[in-house]
């Protein structure tokens, strides 16, 4: 019968033994595990921690969010805070509105949410919202185009931002398997009837508009060098 996984205390003891450069055979005896289990857990310890997410300079930093929080607590206007940070007033206004408003804005909470939003890959919106997915699938079965569905959602649910999706997201969910939140057979209901989507500007290489059976200039006859004949 296999032993249970290492407890937190056993993992801490293992880390101490590894840091002290204890021989491997002695580590196995100390934690009372077989060689394979011990080596696997040592490998876990040696794994590098995931790198912190790389922030774009266009995004607000934690220091800037703390400045916004202090400014709001001091009764400053959003325009005044934006001027001090060197940011557009719309950027600060959008940041505050997205994270609790004037009274409930907290810098640490807003920064944690922003870091979570930076993680990739993201779950498709249609996979996150069953209600939105059901509406989109129903309209596709009626042979509506993704553009029509996207425009209709904005009119049908003006006060519900969860019920919004772009036509590109619908196409991705139909054609890209990794983003396949919609049933793939619904692609047959599109007006094109294609099971794959061609990107904009795609030109099939079937030879139309191209010269065929041409002769390279290096293969021209010697008499063409003196240009004695008009066609030469």
N, C-alpha and C positions, 0 to 999 in steps of 0.2 A: 504493500500500500504506500503510495507516494505521500511525502510530507507536505503540509500546507506551505503556502508561499511565505517568504521571509516577512516578519513583522517589521514595524517601524524601528523598534529597538534593535533588531538583528541587522537591519540595513545600516543603522547608524554605527553599530559595532564593526560591520564589514568595512565601512568607509574609513574608520579609524585604523583598522589593520592594514588596509591598502595604503593609506597615507604614511604609515610607519614602515612601509616596505617589508612587511612580514612575508616570509616564504609562503608560496602557494599551498603547500601541503599542510602547513600549520594553520592557515586560514580555514581550510576545509575542516580541520579538527575543531577549531575554535567555534565555528558556527554550526558544526555537526550537519554538514550537507555534503552530497557527492560532488565530484569534480566538475561535472557538467553544469549542475545548478549553480555552483560557486562561480565558475567562469562566466556564465551568462549574466549573473548579477554584477560581477565586476565590470563587464562590458556596459551594463546600464549606467554604472557610475562614471565611466570614461566618456560617455556621450557628451558632445558639446551642447550647451543650452541653445535653444532656437534664437537666432539673432533678433534684436528688437525691430519692429516694423519701421521701414524707412519713410520718414515724413517728407512730403513735398513742401518746398518753401512757400507754395501758394496756400498751404493749410495753416491754420492757427496752431501754435505750440502751446504747451502747458503753461509756460510763463505768461503768454498773451492771454490765455483764458483766466489766469489768476488776476491779471490786471483788469480784465473785464469785470470779474466778480467784485474786486475791491472798488472799482468805479461805481458799480451799481449800488453797493452798500453805502457809498458816500454820497449818493444822490446825483451823480453825474448823468448827463444825457448821453445817449448812444453815439451821437455825432461827436461829442467832446472826447469820448473814449477812443473812438476810431481815429480821430485826429492825433491823439497822443501815441497810438500804436502804429500810425502810418498805414492804416488799412482803410478800405472803402467803408462808408457808413452802412451800406447794404450788407457787407460781410459780417459786421458786428451784429446788426439787427437780425440777420438770418441765424447766426449762431445762438443768440439769446432766445429767439422764438422756438428753435428746435430743441432746446434743452431746459424747458421749464418756465420760460418767461422771465419777466423782470424780478419777480419776487422769489422764484424758486430756482434760479440759476445757480449752479455750483460748479466750480472749475474742475475739480477732480472727477465728478460724475460725468461731466461733458467730455472730458478727455478720454475716460475709459470707453465711453460709447463711440467716440471717434476712432479709437484704436481697434475696437471690435469691427467697425465698418470697413477698416482697411484690409481685413483678412481676406485672403483668396485661397481657393475659389469660393465664390458666393453661391448660396442656394438660390435657384431661380424663383422669381416672385410668384409665378404660377404654381410652383410646388409648395410655397409657403402658405398660400391663401386658397383653400378648397372652394370657397364661395366664388372667388374670381375665376378660378379654373372651370367651374361648372358653367358659368355664364359664357365664357369664351368658347367652350366646347359646344354649347347649345347653338351659338351663332355660327360656328364653323359648319355644323351639320345642316344649317339653313343656307349654306354656300355664301355666307358673307365673307368679304375679303378682310384680312387683318387690319387694313387701313380703316375700313368702315367700322369694325369692332372697336378700335381704339378711339375713334371720334365719337361713336355712340356712347361709350362708357363715360366720357367726360360730360356728356349732356344728361345721361340717365342718372348719374350719381355725382352731382356737382359738389356735394358737401362730404363726400367719402373718399379721401385720398387713397385708401386701400384698394378701391375698385378702379384703379387706373393702370394701364399697361400700354406700352408702345407697340406698334406693329412689328418692329424689329424683334422685340422679345417674343412675340407670338411665333414669328418665323423661326427663331432659334429653338424654341421649345418643340417645334414640329420637325425640324431637319437635323439638328445637332443631337446626337444620342446622349452626350454628357449632360445636356440641358433638357432632356426629354420629359418635361412635365406634362405635356399633352399626349394623347394617344396618337401614335404615328399614322394610323390609318386615316386620321382626319385630314392628312395632307392631300388625299384624293379628292376632297371636297373643294379644294382651291380651284379657281377658274383656270389656272394653267394646267392643272392635272399632273404636274411633275412631282416625282417623289424626291427630287433634289432641287436645290435652289442655286441658280447661277448668280455670282456676284455682279454688281454693276460694272459695266465696261468689259465683260467677258466676251471674247471673240473665239468661236470654235476654229480650230486649225484644220480647215477642210480645203485650203488652197484657193479659195475665191479671192479675186482681186490681185493675184500674184502672177508674175511672169513664169512661164514654164519652158523647158527646152532651150534655155539661153546658153550662150557661149561666153566664157570669161574673156576679158580684154587681153589677158596674157596669151590667149590662143589665136589672136587675129593674124591674118597672113602678112608676110613681109612687105608686099606691095602696098599695104595700107599706110606704111610709115611716111611715104612721100606725098600722100593725099592727092595723087594724080587723078583719081576717079572721084566724081562728085559725091557719090554715096559714102566714100571713105572719109 
